[in-house]
Amino acid sequence: MTLDDLDDMAALLGDPAVMTYYPAPKSRAEAERWIRWNLANYAEHGFGLWIVETHDGEFVGDCGLTLQTVNGRLELEVGYHVRAALHGQGFATEAASACLTFALDHTVARTLVAIIDPANRASRCVAEKIGMHRLLDDGADGDETKRRHVFGVRLIRDPAEKAAYDAVWDADPIGVAEFRHAAEDEYDAVAGVIASWVHADPAIGLAQLADRLDRHFAEHFGLSDTSHDARAIAQATLAAGAGSPNDPPVEG
């Protein structure tokens, strides 16, 4: 994105349909400040919002990575704006997925988030399509009009560890998913342990991995009766491409 893109960006950010979930559309001067903000981000961080185009060079919108404050702490956010005429065609999902890959490749942060207005179902769908979970809401402070939904995905490259982390989050056997930062730390540790077991014994089977995980939950977290969760987590981890998931699938 450069100042040469001002006409396109002013039209994009000045469109009420694109800016539905902002306080107001942006003026041309505000669009210029938007571009300059991203130029500063490129210089300081090596990333920002980038121009999105089709293969034929048609302007689509912008998408990229910026640092945003979420619940008092800086987080790496993926953001996107697509021309109203191109909504619903998958451009935002494709661009956001490319940004996720960039964040993984460059180890920019441990977590990637998306900050979404509660009424913005389209943006929520984009976040979920690139693997994000609903995290802790931000900005309410007793005023529901300021509440923002925060979605996030842990930036883990190892397939077994990533699958284990997602599966543990979904199962939430420790019961901490509602406490976002606690969940990241606890489930990071569990996912790392599971991945180490799988890499140490690539032939490990579903029953053996589930039993080991069930005992881990009991010994390290004082949990009992986690056999169903342990089996589901083990199955998801093995399905990522490691081990031998030959046992029957887990039933709900």
N, C-alpha and C positions, 0 to 999 in steps of 0.2 A: 504494500500500500504506500503510495506517494501522493504528493500534492497534485500530481497529474490525474489522480482519480477523484478529484473533488466533485466534478459534475455528477458522476455515478453515485458517490457516497452521499452527496447532498440530496439526490432524488430518493435514495434508499432510506436514509435516516429521517427524511422529511415526509415520508409516506405514513399517514395515520394507520393504515392496515398493517404495516410492518412494526410500527411502534405502539401497538395496542396496549402493551403491558408496561410501557414507560409513562412517566408523568405527562409527557407531551412529545410530539414530533420535534426534531431538531431543526434549527435554522441553518442556513448555509454557513454562517460564521461558526456555529457549534459543530457542524460537520468538519470544518477545517480544523478546529481544535481537537476533534476526535482523531483525525489523521495525524496531527502533530503528537498527540499522546501516544499513538502506536509507533511513530518514528522514535520517540524517546524510549519506549519499551524495547524496541529492537536493539537500540544502542546499549541499554543497561542490562537487559536480561537475555538477549538473543532470541526473543520470541515476542509475539503480540498478535493482534488480529491481522489476518492476511486477506487479500482479495481472492474471491472464489470466481472462477470462470468455467465455462464449458470447454470441451476440447476444441471447439471452433472459435473460442475467444469471446463468447457472449458473456457479459457481466451477469453474475448470479447474486452476489452479495459479499459478505465478509464472514470469516470464521477464524478462530484462533485461540491463543492461550494468554491469559492475563492473571495478575495477582490481585485477589479480592479479599476483603476482610469478612470472615464468617465467624460469628460468635466470638469476636475479639481476637481472632488469630488469622494470619495470612494463609490463604489457600490458593492453589493453582486451579483456575476455572477455565473451562472451555465455553466459549460464547459464539453465537452465530445469528446472522440476520440474512434472510433470503428475500429477494424481490417478491412482492405479492403475487405477481403473475406466474411465479414458479413454485409456489407453495404446494406441498403434497406430492412432489416428484422425487423425493429422496435426496435432494442436494444437501440439506442440513445434516442428515445422517452420514452421508459419505464424507463430508468435510470434517464433521466431528470425529469420525472414526480415524481419519488421517491425523488429526491432532492428537488423539490418544496414542497412536503409533509413534508420533514424534516425541511425546512425553516419555514413553517407554524407552525409545532409542537413546534419548539424551539424558535420561535419569534426572529429569527436571525437578521432580517431587515424588513423594511416596503415595500421594492420593491425588486424583483429579476429580474436581467437583463441577456441578452445574447448578446455578442458582436460578430458581424458576418460580414465577408467579403461580400461586395455587390454582388459578383459573386457566393457565396455559397448558392445555392437554397436549398440544402438538409438540411443544418442547419437552414435556415429560416423556412422550413416546420416543423422541430422539435419544434422550438420556438412557432410557431402558434398553433401547436397541443396541447401544454400545456397551451394555453390561453394567450400568450403574444401578445402585440400590438407593432407596430413600433413606436419608440420614436425619440428623437432628435439624429441626426448623431453625431459622435464623430471623432475628430482627423484630420479634413480636413485642417483647417488653410490655405486655398487657394490652397492646393495641393491635387488634387482629388485622387492621388495614395495612400494617407494616410487615406482616408475616411473609416470609419467603421459604419455599420448600428447597431443601438442599439434597441433591442426589450426588453420589460419589462412587468411584471405582478405585480399588487399590491397584497401584501400578507394579505388578509382579510379572516378570517375564517367564519364569520357569512354569511350564504347563501344569505339572503336578501340584506345585505349591499354589498356583492361581486357582486351580479347580478346587483344591482343598479349602482355600480361604473362602471362596464363594459358597461352597457347600456348608461350611461351618457357619457362615453368616446366615444363610437361609434357614438352617436347622436351629441356630441359636441355643444350643444345649446349656451354655453357661448362663444365659439369661441377661446378657449385657448389651444386646443390639440397640436398645433404646438409649444407651449412653455411648455416644459415638466414639469418643477418644479411647475409652476403656475397651470397647469392642475391637478397635484397630489393634491395640497392643496385645490383648489376650488372643485374638484370633490370628494375628500374625505369628505369635509363638506356636500355636497349635498347628497352623498350616506348615510352618517350617519343620516341625517335628515329623508330621506325616510325610512331607516330601523327602526328608532324610531317610525315613524307613523305606520308601519306595525306591529311591535311588540306590540304597545299600543292597536291596534284594529285588531286582526287577521282576523276578518270577513270583513275587508274593501274591497270594490269592485273596479274594474278597473276604472270606471268613477269617483268615489270619489277621488281615489288616484291621478289620472291624473289631475283632477281639482285643487287639493291642490298643486300639484307640479307646475302646470302652474302659479298659483298665487304666489308661492314661487320664481319662476324665475323673475316674474314681480317686486315683492317687494324687493328682495335682489340683483338683478342684472340689474334691469331696462330693462328687455327684454319683448318684445311683440310678439304675434303670435307664441308661443311655444307649442300650444296645440297638434300638431302632435308628436313632440319630447316627450312631457310630457306623452302622451298616450303610446308611444312605450317603454319608460323607465319604466312606471308603469307596463305595461304588462310583461316585462322581469323580473322585480322584483317579481311580484306575481307568475310567472311561476317557480321561484326558490323554491317554496314550501310554501309560506305564503300568506294569504289572499284568496280572492275568485274571480279569473279571469274568470267570467262568460260571460263577454261581448264579442262581436265578435272581432277577431284579427285585428290588425292595417294593413291596406293595404299600400303598397309603393306608 
